[in-house]
């Protein structure tokens, strides 16, 4: 990482850019531009694997002043000009900007001029679980910025660093000492800061609780100041300002060593095994065969050395763990076979569809018929919702499951006509903008399972539920369960449902057909 420099006297710019690559596609992850005293150098590019087929490519260089200023001025005009910096990404439009204060490049109070593209990272959608976490860990290792925390919204950004009037290296050393009166924090200021009167805002914590919250004067000419803190302190934050106020001059946060865990393993005898399992594993490779054919005994012990009384922290941790076990955040719902639950199921689905953050929804139900219409659609109240209902009426009545004609082709045609009549009855009655789509596979239904997919404002990933039974019988003949999917199952199910909305079955090779497709409200 380059040595940072005061922007007013910078001669060069350090530029770092990372993008994802997979299957020939590239997407910006993050870029940062900062003034530096380092000399210009050629661009260095390195690859960091994330998962199979997905990698982070990092480009790092130091450029002369005019190139850095060209990049910054283009960003201020609304374009991230990556080709001008030799980065294999297209010029990218800036959606919005704002300035934030951040500890960056060793400086505790730098300004970040953040240029937001607000573009999602589409290559992560098809990646296995853990890809985003691995990417954020790589970024934090590279740059030391909290991308998994408050800066996660900066993904897709170009951030330009401004050191303003403050020196880029740490002007204040803040450490803890054991003084005569107990634990103290020591402030040591460099000479150019000793000539100024300042105030330090010092906050000490333990287990998330604030133990002390003080203003500490740092007088002119006093390069070393001590301030007592509570003995139970396990962390502190220091923010330094000028004595007359103004913007933050420096910031530091630190955690103290409160306990040390010692783990010890004593190895014992090794026993060779020659049972049927060990013999079968001989063909499974050398490592597996060796592991299956012997056992090494060991004795493991653990001890902890505490510097402070940790009983309060352990008690609070136990209570948090108990709360998490008893009341996890969960979207799953179960409705018993009662009158109250029958209405409760309808009311819950209605609340999801009527929610202002739900932009669109797809309900997949092969037996969604007249009864389902009366149960749910006529009770929806939100006119701004785009709702697609996908059915699979083939040769049976969706409400009774009885064959409606002996001849299957006649039954198919009759069901299409019944759907047409149903659509005519819906005209002008419904609040949402409705699309009614019927899918068949020959003379059979195109699908069997039931799903509810919700697209929410500001969220690229949909919420998708697996429904235990159809809307026409929820909590009537059987209990009704809604289970929210997550991880790869959620992505695959969402792709399947959205494929059905396009008249495709992405989960199998068989062709399906949309024999009825009706839209209300001029969709």
C-alpha positions in Angstrom: 0.0 0.0 0.0 1.3 3.4 -0.9 2.5 6.0 1.6 -0.2 8.6 1.9 0.5 12.4 1.5 -1.2 15.6 2.2 -3.4 16.4 -0.8 -2.3 20.0 -1.0 1.3 19.0 -1.6 0.8 15.7 -3.4 2.8 15.2 -6.5 1.4 11.8 -7.4 -1.7 9.6 -7.0 -2.0 6.0 -5.8 -4.8 4.1 -7.6 -6.2 0.7 -6.5 -9.0 -1.0 -8.4 -10.5 -4.5 -8.0 -13.0 -6.2 -10.3 -14.5 -9.7 -10.5 -14.0 -12.0 -13.5 -16.0 -15.1 -14.3 -16.8 -16.7 -17.7 -15.3 -13.8 -19.6 -17.4 -11.2 -17.8 -16.0 -8.4 -15.6 -17.7 -6.3 -13.0 -16.3 -3.5 -10.8 -16.0 -4.2 -7.1 -14.2 -1.2 -5.7 -11.7 1.5 -6.6 -9.8 4.1 -4.5 -7.7 7.1 -5.5 -5.4 8.8 -2.9 -2.6 11.4 -3.0 0.9 9.9 -2.3 4.6 10.8 -2.0 5.5 7.6 -3.7 7.1 7.7 -7.2 5.1 6.7 -10.3 5.3 3.0 -11.2 3.9 0.6 -13.7 0.5 -1.0 -13.0 0.7 -4.3 -11.1 -2.1 -6.8 -11.5 -2.7 -9.8 -9.2 -5.4 -12.5 -9.2 -7.2 -13.7 -6.0 -9.5 -16.8 -6.4 -12.8 -16.4 -4.7 -14.5 -19.7 -5.7 -14.1 -22.1 -8.7 -14.4 -19.9 -11.8 -14.7 -16.6 -9.9 -11.7 -14.4 -9.1 -10.9 -10.9 -7.9 -8.4 -9.1 -10.1 -6.6 -6.3 -8.4 -4.8 -3.5 -10.2 -2.5 -1.1 -8.3 -0.4 1.8 -9.6 1.0 5.2 -8.8 0.4 7.8 -11.5 1.6 11.4 -12.1 -0.6 14.3 -10.9 -2.3 15.0 -14.3 -3.6 11.4 -14.6 -4.9 11.3 -11.1 -6.6 14.6 -11.5 -8.1 13.6 -14.9 -9.6 10.5 -13.2 -11.0 12.6 -10.3 -12.4 15.3 -12.6 -14.1 12.8 -14.9 -15.7 11.2 -11.8 -16.9 14.6 -10.6 -18.5 15.1 -14.1 -20.3 11.7 -13.7 -18.0 9.1 -15.3 -15.5 6.6 -13.9 -13.0 6.6 -16.7 -11.3 3.2 -16.2 -9.9 2.8 -19.8 -7.9 6.0 -19.2 -6.2 4.3 -16.3 -5.5 1.1 -18.3 -8.1 -0.9 -16.4 -10.1 -3.5 -18.5 -13.5 -2.1 -17.5 -15.8 0.1 -19.5 -16.4 3.7 -18.5 -19.0 3.6 -15.8 -21.6 6.3 -15.0 -21.8 7.7 -11.5 -25.3 7.7 -10.0 -24.7 9.9 -7.0 -22.0 11.3 -4.7 -21.4 12.2 -1.0 -18.5 12.8 1.3 -17.8 10.7 4.4 -15.2 10.8 7.1 -13.2 7.6 7.5 -10.0 6.2 9.0 -8.1 5.3 5.9 -4.4 4.7 4.8 -3.3 5.3 8.4 -5.1 8.6 8.8 -7.8 8.8 11.4 -9.9 11.6 9.9 -9.6 11.5 6.1 -12.5 12.6 3.9 -13.8 10.1 1.3 -15.4 11.7 -1.8 -17.6 8.7 -2.6 -18.7 8.2 -6.2 -21.6 5.7 -6.2 -22.4 3.6 -9.3 -25.2 1.8 -7.2 -24.6 -1.2 -9.4 -25.2 -4.7 -8.0 -22.5 -7.3 -8.4 -24.3 -9.8 -10.6 -21.5 -12.3 -10.8 -22.1 -13.1 -7.1 -25.7 -14.3 -7.8 -24.5 -17.5 -9.4 -21.7 -18.0 -6.9 -21.9 -20.6 -4.1 -22.7 -19.5 -0.5 -19.8 -17.7 1.2 -18.5 -15.9 -2.0 -19.5 -12.5 -0.8 -18.0 -13.0 2.6 -14.8 -14.3 1.0 -14.7 -11.2 -1.3 -15.2 -8.8 1.6 -12.5 -10.5 3.6 -10.1 -10.1 0.7 -11.0 -6.4 0.3 -10.4 -5.8 4.1 -7.1 -7.6 3.9 -6.0 -5.5 0.9 -7.2 -2.1 2.1 -8.0 -2.3 5.8 -11.4 -0.8 5.4 -14.6 -2.2 7.0 -16.4 -3.5 3.9 -18.3 -6.1 5.9 -19.6 -3.2 8.2 -20.4 0.4 7.5 -18.7 0.6 4.1 -20.5 -2.3 2.5 -22.5 0.2 0.5 -19.3 1.5 -1.1 -19.0 -1.7 -3.2 -19.1 -0.5 -6.8 -17.6 2.9 -5.8 -14.7 5.0 -6.7 -13.7 6.7 -3.4 -11.3 9.7 -3.6 -9.3 10.4 -0.5 -8.8 13.9 0.8 -6.4 14.5 3.7 -7.3 18.2 4.0 -5.0 20.1 6.4 -4.2 17.2 8.6 -0.9 15.2 8.3 -1.5 11.7 6.8 0.6 9.9 9.4 -0.7 9.4 12.9 -0.2 12.7 14.7 -1.2 11.2 18.1 -0.1 8.1 19.8 -2.8 6.7 22.1 -1.8 3.8 24.4 -2.9 2.3 27.7 -0.6 2.1 30.7 -0.8 0.7 34.3 -0.3 3.9 36.3 -0.1 4.4 40.1 -3.8 5.1 40.2 -4.7 2.1 38.0 -5.3 1.9 34.2 -4.7 5.1 32.2 -4.8 6.2 28.6 -1.7 8.1 27.5 -1.9 10.7 24.7 1.4 11.6 23.0 1.3 14.3 20.3 3.8 15.1 17.7 5.5 18.5 17.8 3.4 20.3 15.1 0.3 19.3 17.2 1.8 20.1 20.6 1.7 23.8 19.6 -2.1 23.7 19.4 -4.7 23.3 22.2 -7.0 20.4 21.5 -9.8 18.3 23.1 -9.9 14.5 23.0 -13.3 12.8 23.3 -12.5 9.5 25.1 -15.1 6.8 25.4 -14.4 3.4 27.1 -16.5 0.3 26.8 -17.0 -3.2 28.0 -19.3 -5.7 26.3 -21.0 -3.0 24.3 -21.7 -0.9 27.4 -20.2 2.6 27.9 -18.1 2.7 31.1 -16.9 6.4 30.7 -17.4 9.2 28.3 -15.0 12.1 28.9 -13.6 15.2 27.3 -9.8 15.3 27.9 -8.0 18.7 27.5 -4.7 18.5 25.6 -3.0 21.9 26.5 -0.6 23.8 24.3 3.0 22.6 24.9 2.0 19.4 26.7 3.1 16.6 24.5 2.2 13.9 27.0 -1.2 13.7 28.8 -2.5 10.8 31.0 -6.2 10.1 31.8 -7.5 7.5 34.1 -10.0 4.9 32.8 -12.1 2.2 34.5 -10.2 -1.0 35.3 -12.9 -3.1 33.5 -12.2 -1.3 30.2 -11.9 -3.7 27.2 -12.1 -1.1 24.4 -11.9 2.6 23.8 -12.5 5.2 21.1 -10.7 8.5 20.9 -11.8 11.5 18.7 -9.6 14.6 18.7 -10.9 18.1 17.9 -9.4 21.6 18.0 -10.0 23.4 21.3 -12.5 25.7 19.7 -14.4 23.0 17.9 -14.6 22.3 14.2 -14.3 19.1 12.2 -12.7 15.9 13.5 -8.9 16.0 13.4 -8.1 12.4 14.4 -9.8 9.2 15.4 -8.6 5.9 16.9 -10.4 2.8 18.2 -8.7 -0.1 20.0 -9.5 -3.2 22.0 -7.5 -4.3 25.1 -6.4 -7.8 25.9 -8.8 -9.0 28.6 -8.1 -12.7 28.5 -5.7 -15.3 27.1 -6.7 -18.8 26.3 -4.1 -21.6 26.3 -4.8 -24.8 24.5 -2.6 -27.8 25.0 -2.6 -31.2 23.1 -0.6 -34.1 24.5 -0.1 -36.8 21.9 -0.4 -40.5 23.0 -0.1 -43.8 21.4 -0.9 -44.6 17.7 -3.1 -47.7 17.0 -3.1 -49.4 13.6 -6.6 -50.4 12.4 -7.2 -53.3 9.9 -11.0 -53.6 9.9 -13.3 -53.8 6.8 -13.6 -50.0 6.6 -9.9 -49.5 6.6 -9.5 -52.1 3.8 -12.3 -50.5 1.7 -10.6 -47.1 2.0 -7.3 -48.4 0.5 -8.6 -47.4 -2.9 -9.8 -43.9 -1.8 -6.4 -42.2 -2.0 -3.3 -42.1 0.2 -4.6 -39.5 2.6 -8.0 -41.1 3.2 -6.5 -44.6 3.5 -4.0 -43.4 6.1 -6.7 -41.6 8.1 -9.0 -44.6 8.1 -6.3 -47.1 9.0 -4.9 -45.6 12.2 -5.9 -43.7 15.4 -3.6 -41.4 17.4 -4.8 -40.7 20.9 -4.4 -37.3 22.5 -5.2 -35.4 25.7 -6.5 -31.9 25.2 -6.7 -29.2 27.9 -7.6 -25.5 27.9 -7.0 -22.8 30.5 -7.9 -19.1 30.5 -6.0 -16.3 32.2 -8.2 -13.2 32.8 -6.9 -9.8 33.5 -10.3 -8.5 34.5 -13.5 -9.9 36.0 -15.3 -11.4 32.9 -18.3 -12.8 34.7 -20.6 -9.9 33.6 -19.5 -10.4 30.0 -20.1 -14.1 30.2 -23.5 -13.6 31.7 -24.5 -11.1 29.0 -23.2 -13.5 26.3 -25.2 -16.3 27.7 -28.4 -14.2 27.7 -27.8 -13.1 24.1 -27.3 -16.7 23.1 -30.5 -17.8 24.8 -32.5 -15.0 23.2 -31.1 -15.9 19.8 -32.1 -19.6 20.3 -35.6 -18.8 21.5 -36.5 -15.9 19.2 -34.6 -16.2 15.9 -35.5 -13.9 13.1 -37.6 -16.1 10.8 -40.0 -15.7 7.9 -41.5 -19.2 8.2 -45.1 -19.5 9.3 -47.3 -22.4 10.3 -51.1 -22.2 10.4 -53.2 -24.9 12.1 -56.4 -26.3 10.7 -58.8 -23.8 12.5 -61.0 -21.0 11.4 -58.7 -18.5 13.0 -55.7 -19.9 11.2 -57.6 -20.1 7.9 -58.1 -16.3 8.0 -54.7 -15.8 9.5 -53.0 -17.5 6.5 -55.0 -15.2 4.1 -54.2 -12.1 6.1 -50.5 -12.9 6.3 -50.1 -13.4 2.5 -52.1 -10.3 2.0 -49.8 -8.3 4.3 -46.8 -9.5 2.3 -48.4 -8.5 -1.0 -49.8 -5.2 0.4 -46.4 -4.1 1.9 -45.2 -0.9 0.3 -41.7 -2.4 -0.2 -43.1 -5.3 -2.3 -42.6 -4.1 -5.9 -43.8 -7.2 -7.6 -44.8 -10.8 -6.8 -45.2 -14.1 -8.6 -47.6 -16.7 -7.1 -47.2 -20.2 -8.5 -50.1 -22.5 -7.7 -51.3 -25.2 -10.1 -54.8 -25.3 -8.6 -55.4 -21.5 -8.3 -59.1 -21.3 -9.3 -62.3 -19.6 -8.5 -62.1 -20.3 -4.8 -58.5 -19.0 -4.6 -59.6 -15.9 -6.5 -62.4 -15.2 -3.9 -60.1 -16.1 -1.0 -57.1 -13.9 -1.8 -57.2 -11.7 -4.9 -60.4 -9.9 -4.1 -59.0 -9.0 -0.7 -55.7 -7.4 -1.9 -55.8 -3.6 -1.4 -52.7 -2.2 -3.0 -53.1 -0.8 -6.5 -49.4 -0.3 -7.2 -48.5 -4.1 -7.0 -47.5 -6.1 -10.1 -48.8 -9.6 -9.4 -48.4 -12.6 -11.7 -50.4 -15.7 -10.9 -49.2 -18.9 -12.7 -51.6 -21.8 -12.8 -51.5 -25.2 -14.4 -55.0 -26.1 -15.4 -54.8 -29.1 -17.6 -57.8 -31.6 -17.7 -59.1 -31.3 -14.2 -61.2 -28.9 -12.2 -58.7 -26.9 -10.0 -61.1 -26.8 -7.1 -62.4 -30.4 -7.1 -59.5 -32.2 -8.9 -62.1 -34.1 -11.0 -61.6 -34.7 -14.7 -64.0 -32.4 -16.6 -64.1 -34.3 -19.9 -63.3 -37.8 -21.0 -61.4 -36.5 -24.0 -58.2 -34.7 -22.7 -58.0 -32.3 -25.6 -61.6 -31.2 -25.0 -60.8 -30.8 -21.3 -57.8 -28.6 -22.1 -59.9 -26.4 -24.4 -62.7 -26.1 -21.8 -60.3 -25.1 -19.1 -58.9 -22.4 -21.3 -62.4 -21.1 -21.9 -63.1 -21.2 -18.2 -59.9 -19.2 -17.6 -61.1 -16.7 -20.2 -64.5 -16.3 -18.4 -62.7 -16.0 -15.1 -60.5 -13.2 -16.5 -63.6 -11.3 -17.8 -65.1 -11.5 -14.3 -61.9 -10.0 -12.9 -61.9 -6.9 -15.1 -62.3 -3.8 -12.9 -62.6 -5.8 -9.7 -59.0 -6.1 -8.6 -56.6 -3.6 -7.0 -53.3 -5.0 -8.2 -52.1 -5.1 -11.8 -52.7 -8.8 -12.5 -51.2 -11.2 -15.0 -52.9 -14.6 -15.2 -50.7 -17.3 -16.9 -51.6 -21.0 -17.5 -48.9 -23.5 -18.3 -49.3 -27.1 -19.5 -47.0 -29.9 -20.6 -48.9 -31.5 -23.4 -52.2 -32.4 -21.7 -50.7 -32.5 -18.2 -50.0 -29.7 -15.7 -46.6 -28.0 -16.3 -45.7 -28.1 -12.6 -46.9 -29.3 -9.2 -45.2 -27.3 -6.4 -46.4 -24.0 -5.0 -44.2 -20.9 -4.5 -44.6 -17.2 -3.6 -41.8 -14.9 -4.9 -41.5 -11.3 -3.7 -39.3 -8.6 -5.3 -38.6 -5.9 -2.7 -37.5 -2.3 -3.1 -33.7 -1.9 -2.9 -33.0 -5.6 -2.7 -31.5 -7.5 -5.7 -32.3 -10.9 -4.2 -36.0 -11.9 -4.1 -37.7 -13.5 -1.1 -39.2 -16.9 -2.1 -41.5 -19.1 -0.1 -42.3 -22.8 -0.6 -46.0 -23.3 0.1 -47.3 -26.6 1.6 -50.6 -26.5 -0.3 -52.7 -24.5 -2.6 -54.5 -21.2 -1.8 -57.9 -22.8 -2.3 -57.3 -25.1 0.7 -54.9 -23.3 3.0 -55.6 -24.2 6.6 -59.0 -25.7 5.5 -58.4 -29.4 4.8 -54.8 -29.5 6.1 -52.5 -27.2 8.1 -50.7 -24.6 5.9 -47.0 -23.9 6.1 -44.9 -21.2 4.4 -41.2 -21.8 4.4 -38.7 -19.1 3.3 -35.9 -20.6 1.3 -32.3 -19.3 1.5 -28.9 -19.9 0.1 -28.5 -21.8 -3.2 -32.0 -23.3 -2.9 -33.5 -19.8 -2.9 -31.6 -18.7 -5.9 -32.4 -21.9 -7.9 -36.1 -21.7 -6.9 -36.3 -18.0 -7.9 -34.7 -18.8 -11.3 -37.2 -21.6 -11.7 -40.2 -19.4 -10.8 -39.1 -16.5 -13.0 -38.5 -19.0 -15.8 -42.1 -20.2 -15.5 -43.2 -16.5 -15.8 -41.3 -16.5 -19.2 -43.0 -19.8 -20.2 -39.9 -21.8 -19.6 -39.0 -24.8 -17.4 -35.4 -24.2 -16.4 -35.3 -27.2 -14.1 -35.9 -29.8 -16.7 -35.5 -30.5 -20.4 -39.2 -30.9 -21.2 -41.0 -28.2 -23.2 -44.0 -26.4 -21.6 -46.6 -24.2 -23.2 -48.5 -21.2 -22.2 -52.1 -21.8 -23.5 -53.5 -18.8 -21.7 -51.9 -15.4 -20.9 -54.1 -12.5 -19.7 -53.1 -9.1 -18.3 -55.2 -6.5 -16.6 -54.7 -2.7 -16.3 -53.0 -2.5 -19.7 -49.8 -4.3 -18.6 
